[in-house]
Amino acid sequence: MALSDSILLQISQKKTSYNDLLTKMLSNYSSSGSAKAALSRALKNLIAFGELKKQDDNYVLTDKGKVTVESKLKNKILININELLDKSRRTSSLEHADDIIKNIQIFIERSKTDPSLLKIGKTGSNFYISDLEFLKKEIDNSVSHYTHLSEVLKNQINILEEQNFEDVLIINLNKSSFNYIKFLLKNTDIKELSLECAKEYPETIKLLESISYITKKNEFIYKLKINDLSKLEKHLINNFETAIQVRFKVYINEILVRFSFGKIYFFGPYNIISKIRSKKEEKK
């Protein structure tokens, strides 16, 4: 029965000749004569049952044979492996490597409890150990390649850090987030902040105009005294559902601080952003 199943499985994936089938199954028999006899009996029965038909020099599945493959061969793992390896070969990529390895592992584990599955696989699969060895080589090369890229990228990051390249830190708007703004203001002589918004965000304009200690300089710029910063913090936290709709930005020397939908973004030179980040790590 395993031989018939493996024949159906192999033919279901492509047109297959007698010699193709014989080559696949020779290793399972003590002699070529025994293999030929077994194959002839199996093909004769499958044709008699209406599951196979001869088409020129090849065998193809009949509609009944297709139904048998779908219903009787419940385990489609081999078909999946064959298809995934074929895609991998055609695209020369590792896109399907995870799924190939996962399916082979499932096949091996199931074969431990159902030895016939392994026998079906030996004659019904369209892949070889060398295909898997090639895949492994591609994975090894990829690992080596990305390890090299990681080292190069780390060196590039170090250089950009030394050159004080631009960086960004994103934090959630919460009770402690204003501490980082106060940290930036420390040791500065800034007495007043300019809150800049845009007409595209009427919720922000409405909020800023509703707060008595914020003054309007022009259509889209509002002024906030440093002494009132804690009041704004408390107002935003206490009215959080409104606050998460707010979008405005503040400049503190070299740093741009942007409030956007419940988050605060700090943009600026690496040496300053790293200090804010260190301050954030201290809070954990």
Phi, psi and omega in degrees: 000323180297324180294315179299318179297317182292326177295314178299319181297314182294315183291333181295341184263338177189163174297135188225135180270169177301315181296325176300313181294317182296317180300321181294326190258355184304321184293346181272356185234157184285337180210160179294329179297316179296319180296316180297318181296315181295318181294317180299317179298315183295316180294319179300316180293317181295323177290319180297324179279359177077024182259342178228156171215155180271134178226103189058238182263007184243163173254138177227158179283142168276176177300321178296320179296322178296320178296320179299316180299319182290320186265316185281316179272073185299328182275108182261017184300317181297321178297317179299315181298314180302314182293318182293319178294323178296317177297319180297319180293319184289327182264351182051047180226169178258018184303324185257008185302315181302314182291324178298310181296319179297315181292322177295320179297318178297317179300315181296316181295319180290330179293336178293328180261343179226084184304334181295333180296321179293321179294320176298318182296323183297327182254342185259353181273157178248020178233163183234164178302323180297330176296320180287324176296321177295319178298317178299319179298319178297320178295314179300317179296322180294318179299315179298318181297313183287332174296317177296315180299321179299317180294318179295315181297320178299318178297319178296319178299316180300318180296315181294325175297316179297328180273006177059044179295162182294145180220172179217145174230132182242127179229158176283145175286114179207190186297333183261351187295330179289344178298329181286327175291318178296326177297319178293326182281341181299138180066021172247165178256020180290127181252344187210141179251144174260120178262115183255130178230184183226155183296340180291349183236076182297334178299321180293313179301316180299318181294311183297323181285344180273350183263120188296326183274002173257129182252147182267123179271313173211195188303325186232011179235130181235150183250138178228124177287143181303324181296340181259007182299320180294329178294318178296319178303310181298320181296315181294319181291320181287340179238054192296324180298326175283320185298326183288350175269352187280140175221114174207166181229155182224138176256126175238096187053244184276356186256132171262124178250121182241125175267125184209109173049055174083008177229156176241127181251129175251117179247136178166187181300146183305318186297328179278316179300321180295327177292319177296317180299319178296322177297320180295318180296327180296334183283341183286000000 
